[in-house]
């Protein structure tokens, strides 16, 4: 589509890359890509046919929407450097307050794609939930229209809801992936591959497509099989941290209904 909306992207990491590619594919004009590293800005801007900058003083003021897609702890310091009057300024964080943008512009908000991103893996934004929040109705309407142009799953949320969503995502995604890393570590000690578990991991994920996770929980803790759990704890006798983690998670499974 040919869009009148011009975009500036502040950031060149995983999310900035995938979001930029999705917007470019839909026909949006990406005006500039900013990164502290000129090399990183140039790599992404080449893909998006945009100008690469590494100095925020060179940020143009003629874009419609400015998307801050950087690490959470850097958003506030970058926002303080922006003076964009009535332009729409958003960040993409699930946990950072949108109020950090209130001095950047009169119109600000959050554009939070709920997904894990990598530069190397192309993301299908059509299926990715995008949570939006804004400081006024007009900005909210614009962001909703903008989000729906790349995703079929757009939801308006408030700050408290967004924080809960982000917390839940940490459990569902980050913690789960860490469990895969622990499993790989345990298998590796006996020269076994994580490939053995991949069908199990896939089936576990598929089950919750049609059922509540608590209803399809399996394993020794779900059966309160103390004999098996004790055997596992014995196996972890030299891994005290993992032993504590095993006990804590097993207790949580036993007590969760």
NUDRENRO-473988 format. One record per residue (C-alpha): residue number from 0; residue in three letters; x, y, z. Coordinates in steps of 0.001 Angstrom, whole numbers, always signed. Layout:
N
TORSE n res x y z
TORSE NUM Ala X Y Z
...
//
This chain:
257
TORSE n res x y z
TORSE 0 Unk +0 +0 +0
TORSE 1 Unk +1087 +3606 -437
TORSE 2 Unk +996 +5237 +2975
TORSE 3 Unk +1160 +8933 +3889
TORSE 4 Unk +2683 +7967 +7229
TORSE 5 Unk +6448 +8481 +7463
TORSE 6 Unk +8336 +6589 +10168
TORSE 7 Unk +11579 +7177 +12056
TORSE 8 Unk +13003 +4221 +13974
TORSE 9 Unk +15219 +4774 +16983
TORSE 10 Unk +17089 +1517 +17465
TORSE 11 Unk +18621 -1191 +15292
TORSE 12 Unk +18314 -4336 +17409
TORSE 13 Unk +16110 -7406 +17088
TORSE 14 Unk +12724 -5708 +17443
TORSE 15 Unk +13711 -2600 +15485
TORSE 16 Unk +14881 -4829 +12644
TORSE 17 Unk +11798 -7034 +12436
TORSE 18 Unk +9326 -4187 +12951
TORSE 19 Unk +11136 -2071 +10386
TORSE 20 Unk +11021 -4898 +7843
TORSE 21 Unk +7297 -5447 +8476
TORSE 22 Unk +6539 -1747 +8005
TORSE 23 Unk +8714 -1521 +4905
TORSE 24 Unk +6927 -4544 +3423
TORSE 25 Unk +3571 -2808 +3933
TORSE 26 Unk +4792 +220 +1973
TORSE 27 Unk +5553 +2630 +4783
TORSE 28 Unk +8324 +5113 +4155
TORSE 29 Unk +11047 +4647 +6752
TORSE 30 Unk +12756 +8018 +6850
TORSE 31 Unk +15618 +7373 +9271
TORSE 32 Unk +17171 +4680 +11426
TORSE 33 Unk +19095 +5809 +14491
TORSE 34 Unk +21631 +3760 +16419
TORSE 35 Unk +24527 +4739 +18642
TORSE 36 Unk +26582 +2652 +16212
TORSE 37 Unk +26700 +4115 +12714
TORSE 38 Unk +27516 +638 +11386
TORSE 39 Unk +24390 -888 +12976
TORSE 40 Unk +22230 +1984 +11728
TORSE 41 Unk +23649 +1571 +8231
TORSE 42 Unk +23020 -2194 +8149
TORSE 43 Unk +19327 -1779 +8958
TORSE 44 Unk +18768 +1413 +6975
TORSE 45 Unk +20090 -292 +3836
TORSE 46 Unk +17353 -2933 +4162
TORSE 47 Unk +14707 -267 +4748
TORSE 48 Unk +15976 +2247 +2182
TORSE 49 Unk +16321 +4820 +4958
TORSE 50 Unk +18921 +7303 +6102
TORSE 51 Unk +21293 +6047 +8805
TORSE 52 Unk +22182 +8355 +11697
TORSE 53 Unk +24135 +7903 +14928
TORSE 54 Unk +23474 +11338 +16402
TORSE 55 Unk +19999 +12222 +17683
TORSE 56 Unk +20630 +15865 +16787
TORSE 57 Unk +20343 +14760 +13157
TORSE 58 Unk +16889 +13267 +13713
TORSE 59 Unk +14485 +14898 +11272
TORSE 60 Unk +11252 +16436 +12512
TORSE 61 Unk +9095 +15616 +9492
TORSE 62 Unk +8154 +12019 +10324
TORSE 63 Unk +4626 +11158 +11472
TORSE 64 Unk +5570 +8503 +14032
TORSE 65 Unk +8814 +8016 +15953
TORSE 66 Unk +9332 +4492 +17259
TORSE 67 Unk +11792 +3966 +20102
TORSE 68 Unk +12808 +314 +19937
TORSE 69 Unk +15791 +55 +22279
TORSE 70 Unk +16681 -1538 +25623
TORSE 71 Unk +14257 -655 +28409
TORSE 72 Unk +16871 +1018 +30584
TORSE 73 Unk +17873 +3380 +27757
TORSE 74 Unk +14391 +4618 +26794
TORSE 75 Unk +14125 +7431 +29324
TORSE 76 Unk +17540 +8924 +28533
TORSE 77 Unk +16806 +8883 +24790
TORSE 78 Unk +13312 +10308 +25305
TORSE 79 Unk +14757 +13278 +27181
TORSE 80 Unk +16700 +14247 +24071
TORSE 81 Unk +13614 +14366 +21835
TORSE 82 Unk +11632 +17550 +21293
TORSE 83 Unk +9077 +16634 +18666
TORSE 84 Unk +6191 +18961 +19559
TORSE 85 Unk +2988 +17243 +18326
TORSE 86 Unk +4495 +14285 +16477
TORSE 87 Unk +3568 +10810 +17746
TORSE 88 Unk +6342 +9241 +19808
TORSE 89 Unk +6050 +5650 +21049
TORSE 90 Unk +8254 +3102 +22725
TORSE 91 Unk +7930 -655 +22303
TORSE 92 Unk +8486 -1841 +25886
TORSE 93 Unk +6093 -3976 +27879
TORSE 94 Unk +7276 -2693 +31249
TORSE 95 Unk +8334 +970 +30871
TORSE 96 Unk +5774 +3679 +31684
TORSE 97 Unk +4635 +5727 +28715
TORSE 98 Unk +5034 +8818 +30901
TORSE 99 Unk +8774 +8797 +30181
TORSE 100 Unk +7743 +10226 +26784
TORSE 101 Unk +5609 +13094 +28040
TORSE 102 Unk +8333 +15716 +27483
TORSE 103 Unk +9199 +14340 +24049
TORSE 104 Unk +5874 +15299 +22466
TORSE 105 Unk +2283 +16227 +23225
TORSE 106 Unk +1232 +12951 +21606
TORSE 107 Unk +2847 +9787 +22900
TORSE 108 Unk +2165 +6173 +23704
TORSE 109 Unk +3235 +2546 +23575
TORSE 110 Unk +3389 +188 +20598
TORSE 111 Unk +4197 -3186 +22190
TORSE 112 Unk +4501 -6238 +19899
TORSE 113 Unk +4089 -9286 +22106
TORSE 114 Unk +6694 -11625 +20655
TORSE 115 Unk +10328 -12671 +21006
TORSE 116 Unk +12488 -11384 +18157
TORSE 117 Unk +15790 -12227 +16503
TORSE 118 Unk +17469 -10422 +13637
TORSE 119 Unk +17992 -13690 +11775
TORSE 120 Unk +14455 -15083 +12073
TORSE 121 Unk +11809 -13339 +9992
TORSE 122 Unk +8701 -12523 +12022
TORSE 123 Unk +5157 -12790 +10698
TORSE 124 Unk +3592 -9665 +12173
TORSE 125 Unk +158 -10636 +10873
TORSE 126 Unk -182 -13065 +13794
TORSE 127 Unk +1678 -11065 +16454
TORSE 128 Unk -455 -9333 +19118
TORSE 129 Unk +292 -5621 +19294
TORSE 130 Unk -714 -3864 +22504
TORSE 131 Unk -1228 -130 +22208
TORSE 132 Unk -1627 +2634 +24745
TORSE 133 Unk -1697 +6396 +24285
TORSE 134 Unk -2048 +9615 +26252
TORSE 135 Unk -5072 +10827 +24265
TORSE 136 Unk -7887 +9477 +22110
TORSE 137 Unk -6626 +10850 +18804
TORSE 138 Unk -3196 +9283 +19234
TORSE 139 Unk -4768 +5996 +20327
TORSE 140 Unk -6934 +5931 +17187
TORSE 141 Unk -3933 +6621 +14944
TORSE 142 Unk -1840 +3935 +16635
TORSE 143 Unk -4667 +1421 +16350
TORSE 144 Unk -5023 +2092 +12623
TORSE 145 Unk -1236 +1900 +12239
TORSE 146 Unk -992 -1381 +14177
TORSE 147 Unk -3861 -2996 +12263
TORSE 148 Unk -2070 -2308 +8983
TORSE 149 Unk +581 -4889 +9923
TORSE 150 Unk -1175 -7144 +12472
TORSE 151 Unk -4502 -8905 +12699
TORSE 152 Unk -4339 -8920 +16493
TORSE 153 Unk -4363 -5427 +18006
TORSE 154 Unk -5475 -4687 +21548
TORSE 155 Unk -5833 -1427 +23454
TORSE 156 Unk -4515 -1820 +26993
TORSE 157 Unk -3841 +364 +29996
TORSE 158 Unk -540 +603 +31853
TORSE 159 Unk -1451 -1925 +34547
TORSE 160 Unk -2640 -4462 +31990
TORSE 161 Unk +531 -4027 +29957
TORSE 162 Unk +2708 -4665 +33024
TORSE 163 Unk +786 -7864 +33762
TORSE 164 Unk +1093 -8977 +30130
TORSE 165 Unk +4836 -8395 +30195
TORSE 166 Unk +5239 -10274 +33484
TORSE 167 Unk +3248 -13211 +32122
TORSE 168 Unk +5359 -13159 +28955
TORSE 169 Unk +8549 -13450 +31008
TORSE 170 Unk +7204 -16630 +32626
TORSE 171 Unk +5851 -18055 +29369
TORSE 172 Unk +8791 -17215 +27124
TORSE 173 Unk +12000 -16252 +28936
TORSE 174 Unk +11695 -18689 +31828
TORSE 175 Unk +10574 -21515 +29539
TORSE 176 Unk +13554 -20965 +27274
TORSE 177 Unk +15849 -21003 +30303
TORSE 178 Unk +14400 -24398 +31209
TORSE 179 Unk +15340 -25619 +27725
TORSE 180 Unk +18884 -24370 +28370
TORSE 181 Unk +19020 -26291 +31673
TORSE 182 Unk +17689 -29417 +29956
TORSE 183 Unk +20367 -29099 +27265
TORSE 184 Unk +23018 -28703 +29965
TORSE 185 Unk +21838 -31833 +31813
TORSE 186 Unk +21730 -33906 +28627
TORSE 187 Unk +25096 -32620 +27488
TORSE 188 Unk +26825 -34111 +30519
TORSE 189 Unk +26081 -37536 +29048
TORSE 190 Unk +26728 -36424 +25467
TORSE 191 Unk +23024 -36462 +24636
TORSE 192 Unk +21331 -33957 +22341
TORSE 193 Unk +18440 -31592 +23059
TORSE 194 Unk +16954 -32948 +19813
TORSE 195 Unk +15631 -35826 +21912
TORSE 196 Unk +13311 -33407 +23712
TORSE 197 Unk +12168 -31288 +20775
TORSE 198 Unk +9092 -33439 +19916
TORSE 199 Unk +8126 -33296 +23610
TORSE 200 Unk +8580 -29514 +23720
TORSE 201 Unk +6488 -29107 +20560
TORSE 202 Unk +3665 -31312 +21854
TORSE 203 Unk +3632 -29474 +25192
TORSE 204 Unk +3190 -26154 +23374
TORSE 205 Unk +522 -27585 +21051
TORSE 206 Unk -1598 -28829 +23963
TORSE 207 Unk -2354 -25344 +25275
TORSE 208 Unk -3788 -24237 +21949
TORSE 209 Unk -7056 -25891 +22944
TORSE 210 Unk -6805 -26301 +26704
TORSE 211 Unk -5807 -24422 +29837
TORSE 212 Unk -2179 -25167 +30825
TORSE 213 Unk -3208 -26222 +34326
TORSE 214 Unk -5535 -28861 +32840
TORSE 215 Unk -2856 -30540 +30709
TORSE 216 Unk -40 -30531 +33269
TORSE 217 Unk +1764 -33874 +33448
TORSE 218 Unk +4844 -35244 +35199
TORSE 219 Unk +5797 -36493 +38666
TORSE 220 Unk +4854 -33279 +40496
TORSE 221 Unk +1363 -33253 +38961
TORSE 222 Unk +888 -36800 +40293
TORSE 223 Unk +2662 -35925 +43558
TORSE 224 Unk +4964 -38872 +42813
TORSE 225 Unk +7393 -38380 +45684
TORSE 226 Unk +9484 -41458 +44882
TORSE 227 Unk +10332 -40170 +41388
TORSE 228 Unk +10898 -36626 +42607
TORSE 229 Unk +13265 -37878 +45318
TORSE 230 Unk +15198 -39809 +42660
TORSE 231 Unk +15495 -36675 +40551
TORSE 232 Unk +16709 -34664 +43535
TORSE 233 Unk +19341 -37328 +44167
TORSE 234 Unk +20505 -36969 +40562
TORSE 235 Unk +20896 -33234 +41244
TORSE 236 Unk +22817 -33714 +44500
TORSE 237 Unk +25885 -31967 +43055
TORSE 238 Unk +23793 -29195 +41486
TORSE 239 Unk +22458 -27403 +44559
TORSE 240 Unk +20944 -24457 +42662
TORSE 241 Unk +19125 -26772 +40263
TORSE 242 Unk +18006 -28899 +43184
TORSE 243 Unk +16434 -25828 +44830
TORSE 244 Unk +14827 -24853 +41530
TORSE 245 Unk +13412 -28371 +41055
TORSE 246 Unk +11895 -28321 +44564
TORSE 247 Unk +10409 -24842 +44103
TORSE 248 Unk +8811 -25567 +40724
TORSE 249 Unk +7552 -28981 +41837
TORSE 250 Unk +5917 -27400 +44889
TORSE 251 Unk +4278 -24790 +42662
TORSE 252 Unk +2906 -27502 +40334
TORSE 253 Unk +1557 -29525 +43294
TORSE 254 Unk -259 -26500 +44729
TORSE 255 Unk -1553 -25036 +41441
TORSE 256 Unk -5068 -25999 +40454
//
